[in-house]
Amino acid sequence: MYERIQRLTSIATDSLFLWGARQTGKSTLLKALFPQARFYDLLKSDTYARLSVSPATLRQEVQLMPSGSVVVIDEVQKVPSLLDEVHWLMTNCDIRFVLCGSSARKLRRQGVNLLGGRALREVLYPLVSAEIPDFDLDRAVNNGMLPRHYAVENPKRRMQAYIGDYLQQEIVAESIVRRLDSFTRFLSVAAMSDADVVNYTNIAQDCGISAKSVKEYFSILEETLLGYMIPAFSRGGKRRVVMAPKFYYFDVGIPNYLLGRLRLQRGTAAYGHAFEHLMVQETIAYLGYYFHGAKSLAYWRTADHKEVDMVIGDAEVAIEIKTTTNARSRDTAGLKDFGEDFPHARLILVTHDPYPKLLNGVEVLPAEDFLRQLWAHDIVKRRE
């Protein structure tokens, strides 16, 4: 069992929503962190039936618990009406709740009680390198970082089942889209755009749907925590920059499967795409766990195709990702241009070089070194 970085320490004073894509390990984490808590698992048919028929049962069973008790409701989006009871119990009985689910989309669509800011929002991401003893970079690039996928040599069948379950449970069951065949095609086309600038018109043509539908589908992936839009960095600077966002699936294993990228080998273009995705994925998780939205992540691309893969905060750190094993001056071109516009930025090139080095004012870090420094708070200084 992995020791997760997400510890939900704010439960000492606040109730929480814990969101995360399926199979990131939310239920396992909650059982490990709160072994003495009252646990309502709405995936259990008897629990679901009892509380969906009579949500007031929750209030009747919880209100006599001692002040400060913790109650966990797993898959809370399955019975949205429970949130009114939760609200009452938080207000009148000093009970703290951890409300867990794969997405708040269903709750928002139904206009239900989201507790008016009385519960903090937390996210559980896929595994990160700092949580895995003897972390294997190439295994992560190939398998992704969902616990069940990273753990096996060949996760193809598990990935196939995962995507099938998602389509059935998240899309069909909630009637999010009218035409499942169009959305299924979109998932594969979106994988082709993974780690690249989004062109809604081109994707719409490839899917045979409207650009409006494509934007709606991307919104669905974001709201169900299956993907992220990384905005363009456009503050200041002298150069004309591209403004369209980039898209990344929440875990590199998803586009690997959708595109048939199996058994990726270093030195290939496919490995390079997946490698970049993994570095971005880890950075998203780091900023989510330690900065909770207070530190932004963007990318930078000029009209003449100079690029920086990640810009953190107000140009505090600029990071380019390449799979070269011997970084040369040409590999630093985008970072040098960025540094001219933002001279206060720390410039980092992540590679497969055997050792760190300084090249044209750019820090060249082997990927493993970059990840160690990231989680040791040496890339982005952790706020106090």
N, C-alpha and C positions, 0 to 999 in steps of 0.2 A: 504494500500500500504506500502511495506517495504522500509525503508531508507537504501539504499545499501552503502557498504563501498567503492566500486569502484566509484570514483567521476570524473575521467578523467580530472584531474586538469592540466595535461600537454598540453591540448588543447590551453592554453594561449599562448604557444610559438611554438607548433608543430601540424602537422596533425597526425591522429591516425588510425590504424587498430584496431577495437574491435572485437575479436573473442570469441565465446562461443557456447556450444552445444545448440540445440534447446530448447526453453522454459526456459532458465535460466533467461530471463527477459531483454534481450538486448534492444528491441524496447521500452519497457516501461521505462527503464532507460534513454534512449536517449531523449525521449519526455519530461521527467521530468527535465533533466539537461539542455536541449537546446530548451526551448519552442519558442524562437524567430528565431531559425535557419531555413534555407531552407531545407526541408525534402523531399528526393526522396525515396519512398518505392517501391522497385522493385517487391514486392508481389502483388501490384496493377496492374491488367492486362493492364490498359490504360497507366500507367507510364512505365511499362516494354515494351510494344509495341512501344511507342514513342521513347524511348532511345535505344532500341535494333536495330531498323530500322535505326536510325540516331544518333550515339553517339555524333556527333558534336553539337547536340541540347543542350547538357549539357554546352558546352563551350559558346554557343550563349546566354544561359539564365543566366549564372553565371558571365561572365566576367565584367559586368557593376555593380556588387555588390560592396559596399564599401570595402576598404582595411581592412583586419582583420575579415571579415565576416566568419561565420561558416556554412558549408554545410554538411548535413548528407545524406549518401547514404546507405540505409538498404538493406541487401541481395545482396551486390555488386558482389558476385561471379556469379550471374545470368547473368550479362552482363560484362564480363571481359574487353571488348574493351573500356569501360568507363575509365579505368585506364590511358590510354594515354591522354585523355582529362583532367583528374584530375592532372596528372603530369604537363601538360602545364599551367593549371590555378594556381597551387601552385607556379610555377616558375615565371610566368609573371604577376600575379594579386594579390599576397599576400592573397589568399583565403585559409582558413584552413578547412580541411575535416575530418570528422569521417566516416570511411568506415567500415561497419558492416557486419558480416556474420557468418555462423556456422562453416566454415572451409576454410583455404587457399589452401586445397588440389587441388580443381578444377583449381584454378588460376595457381598453380605451374605446374600441369600436362600439361596445355596448353601453358606454357612458356610465360605468359603474363607479362606486366610491373608491377612489385611490388614496383615501385617508388624508387628503388635504395637506400633504407635506409632512404628516406626522411619522412617516416611516422613511428612513434613509434608503437610497438606492445603492446596491452593491452588485457586482458582476463576477461570475466565475468564468475565467477563460480556459481554453485548453491548457494542458500541461505546458510548463516552460522549462527551459534548460536547468534553471537553478533548483527545480524540484526533483530532478532525476539523477540519482547516483550513477556515475559512469555514463554520463550523457553521450549519445552517439549522434554526431551531427548528420551523417549520411542517412542513418535510419530515420531521423526526424524529417529530413528533406523528402524522403521517399514516402514514409508512412503517415506523416502528419503527427499531431500531438494530442489527439484524443486518446485517453488512457487505453481503451480497448484496441486501438489501431497501432499505437506506438509499441505495444507489448509483444506483438507477433511478427514473425519473419515476413509473411505475406498477408497483408490486410485486405486484399481485393474483395473477398466475399463479405467481409464485415463492412467495407465501404459500400458495397452494393446494397446490402440490407439496410444500412444507415440511411442512404438517400431514398430508398423505397419507403422506409418507415416515415421519414420526414414528409414525403409527398402525401402519404396516406393520412397521417395524423395531423399535420399542421395545415396542409392545404385543402385536402378533401373534407376532413371532418369539420373545419371551420368555414368552408365555402368561401375562401379568400379570393379565388379566381374562378371565372366561369368556364374557361377551357383549359383543362389540365394538360392536354397535348401541347398547346402553345407555351404554357409555362415550363413544361418539361424540356421543350426545345430551347427555351430561353436560358435555362440553367446551363446547358452545354455551351451556348453561344456566349453567355456571360463568363464562362470559364476561359474562353479564348481572349477575353478582355482583362482577365485577372492580372493585376500588377501593371496595367496599362491605362492610358487616358481613355475615358469613356466617350464613345461617339454614338449617341442615341440613334441617329439616322441610320448608320450602317448596321447596327444591331437590329433595328426594326426591320430592315430589308432582309437580313439573314433569317429572322424569325417569321417573317410574313405577317407582322402585326404593326400597329401604329407606334410612332415614337412616344406618344402619350402613354400607351400600354407598357412600353419598355421602362419608362420612368416610374410607373406604378409598380412594376415587378421589382425593380431595384429597391424601391421603398419597402416592399414586402421583405426582401432579404435583409435590409437594415433593421426593420422593426422586429423581425423574428431572430435577430442576432446572428444571422448566417452570413453577413457580409458587412463591409465597411466602405464608405466613400471617404477618400483622403483628399481634402481640398488643395487647390493650388496656393502656394505662398505668393502673395502679391503686394505685401507691404513695402513701400519704398523701392529703392533700387533704380538703376538707370535703364535697364534693358526691358524690352517688350517681352512679356511672358505669356505662356499658354494658361488659360483660365479654367478649362474643363477639369473635373475631378478625376482621380484614379479610383479604381475599384479593386478590392481584395476580398475573397471569401474568408470566413473567420478562421479557417484552418487549411493549411496547404494541401492536406490529403484530399480535400474535396475537388479542387481543380485537377489534381493529379489523376483521380479516378475518372472524372468526366471527360478528360482529354486523352485518356489512355496512356498517361505518362507513368509507366511502371518500370521499376529497376533503373532509375536514373543514374547515369554515370557522370562523374566530374569531367568537365571539358566540353560537355554538350550544351546546346542552347536551352534545351528543356530543363536540365539541371540548373542552369543559371537563373531561369525564371523562378523555379521553385526555391532556390537558395535565397533570392531577393525576398520572396514572399515570407519565408521563415524569419528573416531578420526583422522585417516590418511587423510580423505577427508578434514576435517577442517584445518589440518596442511598444506596440499598442497595449499589450498586457501590462508591461511595466508602468506606463503612464496611467493606465486605468487603476491599478492597484494602489499606487502611491500618490497620485495627483488628482484623481477623481474629476477629470475634466478641466482642472485648473492650468494644465500645460497642454498646449495644442500640438498636433502633428500635421504636417503638410508636406507637399513635395514642390519642387521648383524646376520649371522647364522654360527655356527661352525660345523665342521664335526661330532662332538658328540652331535649335536642337541641343544646346548645352543643358545638362540636367543634374539635379541632386535628388536622390531618392527620398530622403527624409530631412525635413527641417523641423526642429523641435523648439517650441516656444517662439519668442520674438527674435528669431534668427540666432538663438543661443548656441545651437549645435547644428551643423549640417553634415549629413552622412550619405556617402555614395557606396554602392554595393557592387562588387565585381568578383568573378570567380577566378581571376588570374592568380597564378602562383608566384609571380614576380612582377609586382606593380612597377609601371614605368611612368614617365612624365605625362604621357598622353592620357593615362587613366585618371589623372587629377584635374583635367581641363575644366570640367563643370564646377568642381569645388573651388578652383582658383578664381573663376569668374564670379562665383557667389561671394567669395572672400573679398573681392574688389568692391562689390556693392555693399557688403556687410562685414567690415573689417573686424568687428568684435566677435564674430562667430568662431567657434572651435570647429575645425575642419577634420573629418575622419573618413578614411577610405577603408571599408571592410573587405577583406580578400581571403585567399588561401595561402598567403605568404607564410613561410615557416616561422618568422619572427617579426615583432613590431619594428617599424623604422620610421624615420622622418623624411619626407620627400616633397620638396618645393613648399615647405610650410604646412604640409598635410600629414597628419598622423595616419600611418598605414597599420591597421590592426588585423591580425588573423581572426577569423570568425569566432573561435573559441575564446580568445582574449577579449574581443568586443562583448560577448555575452557575459563573461565573468565581470567585466567592468560595469556593464549595464546594471546587473543585479546587485553589485556592490555599491551602487549609487555614485560611481565615478564618471559616468557619462553625463548624467543629468543629476545635479545636486538635489538631494531629497530635502523637501521643506521640513522645518522643525514642527 
